[in-house]
Amino acid sequence: MNTPEVQPEKFDLKNFELIDVRSPEEFSGELGHIKGSKSIPLGENFEKALDYYSKDQKIVFICRSGNRSGKATAFAISRGFKRVYNLNGGMLLWNKLNLEIES
């Protein structure tokens, strides 16, 4: 199965719930994070945290390079989420494109 993705330069942040699956240290680290994103690290509490979201909510998962967020996207799909996406290239590409971050 191909994981659905969004391209960083082509999606409107206002239409999505943004979930950053990196560690808290990474979230506040040198790559920063996207304004409005929530830090929910991929790990043992991730599944429980997803319970707070509607299965129809539009969610973009974010990580450093797109690997962990791809896993988070696939996991959410396996749990019945219908409108979830991986941020292609993660924060590395986001920063390379000089898109807005918070640190």
C-alpha positions as CSV (number, residue, x, y, z in Angstrom):
1,M,0.0,0.0,0.0
2,N,1.3,3.4,-0.9
3,T,1.1,5.9,2.0
4,P,-0.8,9.0,1.0
5,E,1.5,12.1,1.1
6,V,1.3,15.8,0.9
7,Q,4.0,18.0,-0.6
8,P,5.2,20.7,1.8
9,E,5.1,23.5,-0.6
10,K,1.6,22.6,-1.9
11,F,-0.7,22.1,1.1
12,D,-2.7,24.6,3.1
13,L,-1.9,24.2,6.8
14,K,-5.3,25.6,7.9
15,N,-7.1,22.6,6.5
16,F,-5.3,20.0,8.5
17,E,-4.6,18.8,12.1
18,L,-0.8,18.7,12.2
19,I,0.8,15.9,14.4
20,D,4.5,15.9,14.8
21,V,5.7,12.3,15.8
22,R,9.3,13.2,16.7
23,S,10.6,13.2,20.2
24,P,10.0,16.3,22.4
25,E,13.7,17.1,22.0
26,E,13.5,17.1,18.2
27,F,10.2,19.0,18.3
28,S,11.9,21.9,20.1
29,G,15.3,21.3,18.5
30,E,17.3,22.9,15.6
31,L,14.8,21.9,12.8
32,G,12.0,23.5,14.8
33,H,8.4,22.6,14.1
34,I,5.5,23.8,12.0
35,K,3.3,26.4,13.7
36,G,0.2,24.9,15.1
37,S,1.5,21.3,15.1
38,K,1.0,19.1,18.2
39,S,3.8,17.0,19.6
40,I,2.6,13.3,19.8
41,P,5.7,11.2,19.7
42,L,5.5,7.8,17.9
43,G,5.6,5.3,20.7
44,E,3.5,3.5,23.3
45,N,1.1,6.3,23.9
46,F,0.6,7.1,20.2
47,E,-2.4,4.8,19.7
48,K,-4.1,6.2,22.8
49,A,-3.5,9.7,21.6
50,L,-5.2,9.0,18.2
51,D,-8.4,8.1,20.1
52,Y,-8.9,11.8,20.6
53,Y,-9.3,12.4,16.9
54,S,-12.2,11.7,14.6
55,K,-11.6,9.0,11.9
56,D,-12.7,11.5,9.3
57,Q,-10.4,14.3,10.5
58,K,-7.8,15.5,8.0
59,I,-4.4,14.9,9.7
60,V,-0.9,15.3,8.4
61,F,1.9,13.5,10.3
62,I,5.3,15.1,10.5
63,C,8.8,13.9,11.4
64,R,12.4,14.6,10.6
65,S,12.6,13.0,7.1
66,G,9.2,11.4,6.5
67,N,10.0,7.9,7.7
68,R,8.4,7.8,11.1
69,S,5.5,10.0,9.9
70,G,5.0,7.4,7.1
71,K,4.7,4.7,9.7
72,A,2.3,6.9,11.7
73,T,0.2,7.4,8.6
74,A,0.1,3.7,7.8
75,F,-0.8,2.9,11.4
76,A,-3.6,5.4,11.5
77,I,-5.0,4.0,8.2
78,S,-4.9,0.5,9.8
79,R,-7.0,1.9,12.6
80,G,-9.7,3.2,10.3
81,F,-8.6,6.8,9.6
82,K,-9.6,7.9,6.1
83,R,-8.0,11.3,5.6
84,V,-4.4,11.0,6.9
85,Y,-1.3,12.0,5.1
86,N,2.5,11.9,5.5
87,L,4.4,15.1,5.1
88,N,6.8,14.2,2.2
89,G,10.5,14.9,3.2
90,G,9.6,15.9,6.8
91,M,11.1,18.8,8.5
92,L,14.4,18.4,6.6
93,L,12.6,19.3,3.3
94,W,10.4,21.9,5.1
95,N,13.5,23.7,6.3
96,K,15.3,23.3,2.9
97,L,12.3,25.1,1.3
98,N,12.6,27.9,3.9
99,L,9.0,27.4,5.0
100,E,7.9,28.9,8.3
101,I,8.9,27.2,11.6
102,E,8.7,27.8,15.3
103,S,11.5,26.6,17.6
